[in-house]
Amino acid sequence: MRISFRSYGYKFSGYFMEYGPLEAESLDAAKAQIRKRLGVTRLPLGVQVWDLAERPLTRWRVAAAS
């Protein structure tokens, strides 16, 4: 049997930068991967994790200095 992976993105509270894509089989598995990347046992308060099929990552553009 083949496991289907989904893409997830995440964002820290108070920051505009969004991170991803992160491949995982479920939202809980994605959160576990984020905890492992950060080296923590609990995600910081306000971390948002979402399925990229529902909402893609926002691409930020920085205006060129004049």
N, C-alpha and C positions, 0 to 999 in steps of 0.2 A: 504494500500500500504506500502511496506517495503522499507526503505531507505538503500541503499548499502553504506557502509563505506569503504574508502580506507586508506591505510597506507602511511604516509608521514615522511620524515626525514628533518632535518635542520642543518645548520652549520653557525657559525659566521665567518665573514671575518677575515682573518689573523690567524685563529685557526685551528688545525688539527682534533679536536674532533668533531664527528658527533653525533647528538641527535635524538632519536626516538625509536621505532615507535610511531607515533601520529595518532590516528584514527579520520578521518573527512570525511564528505560527498563530499568536494571539496577542491581545492587548497586555495581558499579564506577563507573557514571555518578553514582550518589548520593554515593559517596565523593569523586569529582572535584568535585561541586558543594559539598560541605562544605569541601574544601580551598580552593576559590575564595572561599567566604564568609569563611573564617578568614584568607585571604591567606598561606597556607603551601604549601610544595611536598610536605610529608609530613604525614600526620595524626599528632597527638600519640599517644604510647603509651597504650594502654588505651581508646581511643575505641571504643565499641560502635555498630554500625550494623545495623539489622534491618528486615525487611519487616513493615509494619504489618498485613498479612493474617495473619501468623503470631502476632504479639503486638502488641496496640494500645498506645498511649501510656498511661502511668500518670498519672492525674489526682491531683495532690497537694492535700490540704486542710490549711490552717493553722488550728489551733485558735484560737478568739477569746480574746484576753487578758481575764482577769476582774479 
